[in-house]
Amino acid sequence: MDDDDRPRRRSPEVELGAASLLASESLERYSLDELDARVVLLETEIERIRAHRRASQAHMLAADALFKPRNPGPTS
């Protein structure tokens, strides 16, 4: 696998795209109904991210198990 094919890790200094924009946006202009709708939308997105994270973690664990060096056992 070439280095270009591997997922790139972001440094902590890198903005997290739309999430960073949302976190800095003023909420003053939103009505209560709009705020409620926004909360539902964000909670749905959080669950989607968590599900993707769980799937990614399971994939990593499976890969680790597959490529983990095996102990040869005692030799006598």
C-alpha positions in Angstrom: 0.0 0.0 0.0 1.4 3.4 -1.0 1.6 6.2 1.6 -0.8 8.2 -0.6 -3.5 5.5 -0.2 -3.5 5.6 3.6 -5.9 7.8 5.6 -4.3 11.0 6.7 -4.4 11.9 10.4 -5.2 15.5 11.1 -3.1 17.5 13.5 -5.0 18.9 16.5 -4.4 22.4 15.1 -6.5 21.6 12.0 -10.1 22.9 12.1 -12.7 20.2 11.9 -14.6 21.6 9.0 -18.2 22.4 9.4 -18.2 21.5 13.1 -15.8 24.3 13.8 -18.0 26.7 11.9 -21.0 25.6 13.8 -19.3 26.0 17.2 -18.4 29.6 16.5 -21.7 30.6 14.9 -23.9 33.0 16.9 -27.3 31.4 17.9 -29.0 34.7 18.6 -30.9 34.8 15.3 -32.6 31.4 15.7 -36.1 30.9 17.1 -36.8 28.3 19.7 -38.3 26.0 17.1 -35.2 26.5 14.9 -32.9 25.7 17.9 -34.9 22.6 18.6 -34.6 21.5 15.0 -30.9 22.2 15.1 -30.4 20.1 18.2 -32.2 17.1 16.6 -30.1 17.5 13.5 -26.9 17.7 15.5 -27.8 14.7 17.7 -28.5 12.7 14.6 -25.1 13.7 13.2 -23.4 12.8 16.4 -24.9 9.3 16.4 -23.9 8.9 12.7 -20.3 9.8 13.7 -20.3 7.5 16.7 -21.6 4.6 14.5 -18.8 5.3 12.0 -16.3 5.4 14.8 -17.5 2.1 16.1 -17.2 0.5 12.7 -13.8 2.0 12.2 -12.7 0.7 15.6 -14.0 -2.8 14.8 -12.1 -2.7 11.5 -8.9 -1.8 13.2 -9.3 -4.5 15.8 -9.9 -7.1 13.1 -6.8 -5.9 11.2 -4.8 -6.0 14.4 -5.9 -9.5 15.1 -5.1 -10.6 11.6 -1.7 -9.1 11.4 -0.6 -9.5 15.0 2.5 -11.6 15.3 1.7 -15.0 16.7 3.6 -16.4 19.7 5.5 -19.5 18.5 5.0 -21.2 21.9 7.5 -22.9 24.1 10.3 -24.8 22.3 12.0 -27.8 23.9 
